[in-house]
Amino acid sequence: MSTETATKVINLRAPARKQSLIDRAAKVTGKNRSQFIIDASVERAREVLADQVAFELDEKAWKKFRSALDAPFGPEDTLALSRLLNSKSPWE
């Protein structure tokens, strides 16, 4: 887990059996309950966000999107693509 300067409190309630399961898993990984829950939650959040491949567009937006895909790839696009591929993902 990366160190961040600002932290916020997250409160949650869990049934005793689930808390016990979490505590056992945390112990096995050498983490405390909070560290384990945060790490597991962040990992799952990244998976969920990475799986967002479907989106809806109205007819006008769809045509604009298709035009952009069909447009020739120029030098300015290469630079923009390079910046995109070398930047962190929004969830990092």
C-alpha positions as protocol buffer text, in pm:
chain_id: "A"
residue {
  index: 1
  type: MET
  ca { x: 0 y: 0 z: 0 }
}
residue {
  index: 2
  type: SER
  ca { x: 144 y: 338 z: -94 }
}
residue {
  index: 3
  type: THR
  ca { x: 194 y: 600 z: 172 }
}
residue {
  index: 4
  type: GLU
  ca { x: -38 y: 897 z: 134 }
}
residue {
  index: 5
  type: THR
  ca { x: -20 y: 1220 z: 329 }
}
residue {
  index: 6
  type: ALA
  ca { x: -393 y: 1271 z: 385 }
}
residue {
  index: 7
  type: THR
  ca { x: -616 y: 997 z: 523 }
}
residue {
  index: 8
  type: LYS
  ca { x: -989 y: 974 z: 581 }
}
residue {
  index: 9
  type: VAL
  ca { x: -1190 y: 749 z: 810 }
}
residue {
  index: 10
  type: ILE
  ca { x: -1400 y: 470 z: 659 }
}
residue {
  index: 11
  type: ASN
  ca { x: -1643 y: 307 z: 901 }
}
residue {
  index: 12
  type: LEU
  ca { x: -1816 y: -20 z: 824 }
}
residue {
  index: 13
  type: ARG
  ca { x: -2002 y: -296 z: 998 }
}
residue {
  index: 14
  type: ALA
  ca { x: -1957 y: -664 z: 919 }
}
residue {
  index: 15
  type: PRO
  ca { x: -2114 y: -982 z: 1051 }
}
residue {
  index: 16
  type: ALA
  ca { x: -1892 y: -1159 z: 1304 }
}
residue {
  index: 17
  type: ARG
  ca { x: -1818 y: -1452 z: 1071 }
}
residue {
  index: 18
  type: LYS
  ca { x: -1701 y: -1221 z: 792 }
}
residue {
  index: 19
  type: GLN
  ca { x: -1491 y: -1017 z: 1034 }
}
residue {
  index: 20
  type: SER
  ca { x: -1331 y: -1336 z: 1160 }
}
residue {
  index: 21
  type: LEU
  ca { x: -1254 y: -1446 z: 804 }
}
residue {
  index: 22
  type: ILE
  ca { x: -1101 y: -1106 z: 725 }
}
residue {
  index: 23
  type: ASP
  ca { x: -896 y: -1113 z: 1044 }
}
residue {
  index: 24
  type: ARG
  ca { x: -760 y: -1460 z: 966 }
}
residue {
  index: 25
  type: ALA
  ca { x: -665 y: -1358 z: 612 }
}
residue {
  index: 26
  type: ALA
  ca { x: -507 y: -1037 z: 738 }
}
residue {
  index: 27
  type: LYS
  ca { x: -298 y: -1233 z: 987 }
}
residue {
  index: 28
  type: VAL
  ca { x: -180 y: -1475 z: 718 }
}
residue {
  index: 29
  type: THR
  ca { x: -66 y: -1183 z: 502 }
}
residue {
  index: 30
  type: GLY
  ca { x: 104 y: -1006 z: 792 }
}
residue {
  index: 31
  type: LYS
  ca { x: -131 y: -707 z: 780 }
}
residue {
  index: 32
  type: ASN
  ca { x: -372 y: -559 z: 1027 }
}
residue {
  index: 33
  type: ARG
  ca { x: -744 y: -559 z: 950 }
}
residue {
  index: 34
  type: SER
  ca { x: -746 y: -203 z: 816 }
}
residue {
  index: 35
  type: GLN
  ca { x: -447 y: -260 z: 588 }
}
residue {
  index: 36
  type: PHE
  ca { x: -598 y: -582 z: 457 }
}
residue {
  index: 37
  type: ILE
  ca { x: -940 y: -429 z: 389 }
}
residue {
  index: 38
  type: ILE
  ca { x: -792 y: -121 z: 218 }
}
residue {
  index: 39
  type: ASP
  ca { x: -557 y: -328 z: 1 }
}
residue {
  index: 40
  type: ALA
  ca { x: -831 y: -572 z: -98 }
}
residue {
  index: 41
  type: SER
  ca { x: -1076 y: -290 z: -169 }
}
residue {
  index: 42
  type: VAL
  ca { x: -828 y: -95 z: -380 }
}
residue {
  index: 43
  type: GLU
  ca { x: -739 y: -407 z: -579 }
}
residue {
  index: 44
  type: ARG
  ca { x: -1107 y: -479 z: -646 }
}
residue {
  index: 45
  type: ALA
  ca { x: -1175 y: -114 z: -737 }
}
residue {
  index: 46
  type: ARG
  ca { x: -895 y: -127 z: -994 }
}
residue {
  index: 47
  type: GLU
  ca { x: -1041 y: -445 z: -1144 }
}
residue {
  index: 48
  type: VAL
  ca { x: -1389 y: -292 z: -1166 }
}
residue {
  index: 49
  type: LEU
  ca { x: -1260 y: 26 z: -1329 }
}
residue {
  index: 50
  type: ALA
  ca { x: -1037 y: -164 z: -1571 }
}
residue {
  index: 51
  type: ASP
  ca { x: -1335 y: -374 z: -1682 }
}
residue {
  index: 52
  type: GLN
  ca { x: -1537 y: -71 z: -1788 }
}
residue {
  index: 53
  type: VAL
  ca { x: -1526 y: -144 z: -2159 }
}
residue {
  index: 54
  type: ALA
  ca { x: -1890 y: -91 z: -2248 }
}
residue {
  index: 55
  type: PHE
  ca { x: -2036 y: 254 z: -2290 }
}
residue {
  index: 56
  type: GLU
  ca { x: -2342 y: 401 z: -2458 }
}
residue {
  index: 57
  type: LEU
  ca { x: -2355 y: 682 z: -2711 }
}
residue {
  index: 58
  type: ASP
  ca { x: -2643 y: 855 z: -2883 }
}
residue {
  index: 59
  type: GLU
  ca { x: -2647 y: 853 z: -3265 }
}
residue {
  index: 60
  type: LYS
  ca { x: -2462 y: 1186 z: -3299 }
}
residue {
  index: 61
  type: ALA
  ca { x: -2189 y: 1090 z: -3052 }
}
residue {
  index: 62
  type: TRP
  ca { x: -2157 y: 747 z: -3214 }
}
residue {
  index: 63
  type: LYS
  ca { x: -2096 y: 904 z: -3558 }
}
residue {
  index: 64
  type: LYS
  ca { x: -1837 y: 1142 z: -3412 }
}
residue {
  index: 65
  type: PHE
  ca { x: -1666 y: 851 z: -3236 }
}
residue {
  index: 66
  type: ARG
  ca { x: -1660 y: 642 z: -3556 }
}
residue {
  index: 67
  type: SER
  ca { x: -1518 y: 937 z: -3751 }
}
residue {
  index: 68
  type: ALA
  ca { x: -1241 y: 976 z: -3497 }
}
residue {
  index: 69
  type: LEU
  ca { x: -1157 y: 606 z: -3523 }
}
residue {
  index: 70
  type: ASP
  ca { x: -1153 y: 620 z: -3903 }
}
residue {
  index: 71
  type: ALA
  ca { x: -945 y: 940 z: -3924 }
}
residue {
  index: 72
  type: PRO
  ca { x: -580 y: 913 z: -4032 }
}
residue {
  index: 73
  type: PHE
  ca { x: -321 y: 894 z: -3758 }
}
residue {
  index: 74
  type: GLY
  ca { x: -89 y: 1198 z: -3768 }
}
residue {
  index: 75
  type: PRO
  ca { x: 228 y: 1307 z: -3585 }
}
residue {
  index: 76
  type: GLU
  ca { x: 32 y: 1501 z: -3322 }
}
residue {
  index: 77
  type: ASP
  ca { x: -163 y: 1182 z: -3250 }
}
residue {
  index: 78
  type: THR
  ca { x: 162 y: 992 z: -3194 }
}
residue {
  index: 79
  type: LEU
  ca { x: 270 y: 1244 z: -2933 }
}
residue {
  index: 80
  type: ALA
  ca { x: -69 y: 1235 z: -2760 }
}
residue {
  index: 81
  type: LEU
  ca { x: -70 y: 856 z: -2760 }
}
residue {
  index: 82
  type: SER
  ca { x: 281 y: 849 z: -2617 }
}
residue {
  index: 83
  type: ARG
  ca { x: 176 y: 1082 z: -2334 }
}
residue {
  index: 84
  type: LEU
  ca { x: -131 y: 869 z: -2264 }
}
residue {
  index: 85
  type: LEU
  ca { x: 62 y: 543 z: -2253 }
}
residue {
  index: 86
  type: ASN
  ca { x: 326 y: 692 z: -2023 }
}
residue {
  index: 87
  type: SER
  ca { x: 79 y: 841 z: -1775 }
}
residue {
  index: 88
  type: LYS
  ca { x: -64 y: 673 z: -1467 }
}
residue {
  index: 89
  type: SER
  ca { x: -409 y: 521 z: -1481 }
}
residue {
  index: 90
  type: PRO
  ca { x: -679 y: 729 z: -1310 }
}
residue {
  index: 91
  type: TRP
  ca { x: -702 y: 477 z: -1025 }
}
residue {
  index: 92
  type: GLU
  ca { x: -328 y: 476 z: -953 }
}
